[in-house]
Amino acid sequence: MDNFGSQSPRNVYAVWITDASGKWVANLGERGLFQYPYLTQWRRVYKKTPVKGVDGVSGATASSFTAFTGTWDAATAPAGNYSLHMEFTTDNVSGPHDVVDFSTANGKFDVTTSKFTYHKNVRLQLN
C-alpha cells in the first residue's frame, strides 16, 4: 500500500462511505488528525457534514502499514447505492484515493477487488 513518500512508512488515512449523491454517510476510520489536510477527498466530503466524529477507528499518524477492518451497520441507512472511499498519504501532499461502489438493495453481498495499485485485497460484505 506504500506510495513511498518522504514520511513512509508513517501514513495518514481515511476510510468512509458516501451515498449515491456523494453525501457522507459513515466515517469508518481516520488516522493522523494533524496531517488530515492532506486527505483532500475525505476533507471535501467531511467538512460538508453536520455530524462530526468517527464511527470506527481513529488515532494518531500510523507508524506503519497494516490491514484495516471497518464496520458499518447498513441497517441504519436506506437500501440503495453507496461508495466505499479509501485515501492515504505518506507525504505532505494528497495521496491515492480509491472508490468501490456497492448496493445494499439486494440484501447480502460479498465483493472482493484487488484492482487498485495501493489499496490491496479490498473486501466488502453485507450479511
C-alpha positions as a LaTeX table, in Angstrom:
\begin{tabular}{lrrr}
\hline
Residue & $x$ (\AA) & $y$ (\AA) & $z$ (\AA) \\
\hline
Met1 & 0.00 & 0.00 & 0.00 \\
Asp2 & 3.03 & 2.32 & 0.23 \\
Asn3 & 3.48 & 5.18 & $-2.23$ \\
Phe4 & 6.97 & 5.84 & $-0.80$ \\
Gly5 & 6.53 & 9.44 & 0.28 \\
Ser6 & 9.03 & 11.25 & 2.48 \\
Gln7 & 7.27 & 10.12 & 5.69 \\
Ser8 & 6.97 & 6.44 & 4.72 \\
Pro9 & 6.17 & 4.07 & 6.37 \\
Arg10 & 4.34 & 6.61 & 8.56 \\
Asn11 & 0.97 & 7.35 & 6.96 \\
Val12 & $-2.36$ & 9.04 & 7.44 \\
Tyr13 & $-5.56$ & 7.58 & 6.07 \\
Ala14 & $-9.32$ & 7.82 & 5.97 \\
Val15 & $-11.96$ & 5.25 & 5.04 \\
Trp16 & $-15.56$ & 6.41 & 4.62 \\
Ile17 & $-18.88$ & 5.73 & 2.92 \\
Thr18 & $-20.95$ & 8.10 & 0.80 \\
Asp19 & $-24.40$ & 7.71 & $-0.70$ \\
Ala20 & $-25.18$ & 7.80 & $-4.43$ \\
Ser21 & $-25.18$ & 11.62 & $-4.40$ \\
Gly22 & $-21.73$ & 11.76 & $-2.78$ \\
Lys23 & $-23.06$ & 12.77 & 0.65 \\
Trp24 & $-21.17$ & 11.49 & 3.70 \\
Val25 & $-22.82$ & 8.51 & 5.42 \\
Ala26 & $-20.19$ & 6.99 & 7.72 \\
Asn27 & $-16.57$ & 7.54 & 8.67 \\
Leu28 & $-15.11$ & 4.06 & 9.22 \\
Gly29 & $-11.63$ & 5.17 & 10.11 \\
Glu30 & $-9.22$ & 8.08 & 10.20 \\
Arg31 & $-5.61$ & 8.22 & 11.37 \\
Gly32 & $-3.41$ & 11.27 & 11.55 \\
Leu33 & $-5.53$ & 14.15 & 12.80 \\
Phe34 & $-2.79$ & 16.76 & 12.44 \\
Gln35 & $-2.00$ & 15.69 & 8.88 \\
Tyr36 & $-5.61$ & 15.45 & 7.73 \\
Pro37 & $-5.26$ & 18.47 & 5.39 \\
Tyr38 & $-3.51$ & 16.06 & 3.02 \\
Leu39 & $-6.56$ & 13.78 & 2.95 \\
Thr40 & $-8.13$ & 16.10 & 0.40 \\
Gln41 & $-11.01$ & 13.90 & $-0.81$ \\
Trp42 & $-12.05$ & 12.98 & 2.73 \\
Arg43 & $-11.91$ & 16.63 & 3.83 \\
Arg44 & $-14.00$ & 17.74 & 0.85 \\
Val45 & $-16.88$ & 15.46 & 1.90 \\
Tyr46 & $-16.38$ & 15.59 & 5.67 \\
Lys47 & $-16.38$ & 19.39 & 6.01 \\
Lys48 & $-19.89$ & 19.49 & 4.48 \\
Thr49 & $-21.17$ & 17.08 & 7.11 \\
Pro50 & $-23.17$ & 18.44 & 10.06 \\
Val51 & $-22.33$ & 15.39 & 12.21 \\
Lys52 & $-18.64$ & 15.16 & 13.07 \\
Gly53 & $-16.79$ & 12.21 & 14.50 \\
Val54 & $-15.53$ & 8.80 & 13.56 \\
Asp55 & $-17.80$ & 5.76 & 13.63 \\
Gly56 & $-14.82$ & 3.40 & 13.77 \\
Val57 & $-11.04$ & 3.57 & 14.18 \\
Ser58 & $-9.37$ & 6.88 & 15.00 \\
Gly59 & $-5.90$ & 7.82 & 16.16 \\
Ala60 & $-2.54$ & 9.41 & 15.59 \\
Thr61 & $-0.47$ & 9.03 & 12.44 \\
Ala62 & 0.04 & 5.33 & 11.77 \\
Ser63 & 3.67 & 4.26 & 12.20 \\
Ser64 & 3.43 & 1.52 & 9.55 \\
Phe65 & 1.04 & $-0.03$ & 7.08 \\
Thr66 & $-1.40$ & $-2.59$ & 8.42 \\
Ala67 & $-4.64$ & $-4.16$ & 7.30 \\
Phe68 & $-7.75$ & $-2.10$ & 8.04 \\
Thr69 & $-11.08$ & $-3.58$ & 9.07 \\
Gly70 & $-14.07$ & $-1.29$ & 9.40 \\
Thr71 & $-17.68$ & $-1.93$ & 10.31 \\
Trp72 & $-20.79$ & $-0.07$ & 9.20 \\
Asp73 & $-24.31$ & $-1.01$ & 10.22 \\
Ala74 & $-26.03$ & $-0.82$ & 6.84 \\
Ala75 & $-29.37$ & $-1.43$ & 8.55 \\
Thr76 & $-29.23$ & 2.18 & 9.77 \\
Ala77 & $-29.33$ & 3.51 & 6.20 \\
Pro78 & $-31.93$ & 3.16 & 3.44 \\
Ala79 & $-31.37$ & 0.43 & 0.86 \\
Gly80 & $-29.57$ & 1.88 & $-2.13$ \\
Asn81 & $-26.27$ & 2.62 & $-3.83$ \\
Tyr82 & $-23.20$ & 3.61 & $-1.84$ \\
Ser83 & $-19.46$ & 4.06 & $-2.29$ \\
Leu84 & $-16.59$ & 2.99 & $-0.06$ \\
His85 & $-13.73$ & 5.51 & $-0.23$ \\
Met86 & $-10.12$ & 4.88 & 0.81 \\
Glu87 & $-7.46$ & 7.59 & 0.88 \\
Phe88 & $-3.97$ & 7.76 & 2.36 \\
Thr89 & $-0.69$ & 9.61 & 2.05 \\
Thr90 & 2.88 & 9.17 & 3.22 \\
Asp91 & 3.92 & 12.68 & 2.28 \\
Asn92 & 2.81 & 16.26 & 2.78 \\
Val93 & 0.71 & 16.09 & $-0.40$ \\
Ser94 & $-2.52$ & 14.40 & $-1.43$ \\
Gly95 & $-2.21$ & 10.65 & $-1.88$ \\
Pro96 & $-4.14$ & 7.87 & $-3.60$ \\
His97 & $-7.94$ & 7.83 & $-3.35$ \\
Asp98 & $-9.83$ & 4.73 & $-4.47$ \\
Val99 & $-13.56$ & 4.02 & $-4.57$ \\
Val100 & $-15.63$ & 0.83 & $-4.57$ \\
Asp101 & $-19.29$ & 1.23 & $-5.50$ \\
Phe102 & $-21.82$ & $-1.15$ & $-3.97$ \\
Ser103 & $-25.54$ & $-1.58$ & $-3.39$ \\
Thr104 & $-27.46$ & $-2.66$ & $-0.31$ \\
Ala105 & $-30.70$ & $-3.04$ & $-2.28$ \\
Asn106 & $-30.49$ & $-6.82$ & $-2.70$ \\
Gly107 & $-29.54$ & $-7.73$ & 0.85 \\
Lys108 & $-26.45$ & $-9.90$ & 1.21 \\
Phe109 & $-23.35$ & $-9.35$ & $-0.91$ \\
Asp110 & $-19.66$ & $-10.13$ & $-0.85$ \\
Val111 & $-17.40$ & $-8.05$ & $-3.10$ \\
Thr112 & $-13.63$ & $-8.51$ & $-3.32$ \\
Thr113 & $-11.34$ & $-6.46$ & $-5.53$ \\
Ser114 & $-7.60$ & $-6.12$ & $-5.99$ \\
Lys115 & $-7.81$ & $-3.72$ & $-8.95$ \\
Phe116 & $-6.15$ & $-0.83$ & $-7.12$ \\
Thr117 & $-2.44$ & $-0.04$ & $-7.13$ \\
Tyr118 & $-2.19$ & 0.91 & $-3.46$ \\
His119 & $-5.26$ & $-0.46$ & $-1.69$ \\
Lys120 & $-4.88$ & $-4.23$ & $-1.80$ \\
Asn121 & $-7.38$ & $-7.04$ & $-1.27$ \\
Val122 & $-10.41$ & $-4.84$ & $-0.60$ \\
Arg123 & $-13.41$ & $-6.82$ & 0.57 \\
Leu124 & $-16.95$ & $-5.64$ & 1.29 \\
Gln125 & $-19.51$ & $-7.87$ & 2.94 \\
Leu126 & $-23.14$ & $-7.43$ & 3.85 \\
Asn127 & $-24.52$ & $-10.34$ & 5.82 \\
\hline
\end{tabular}
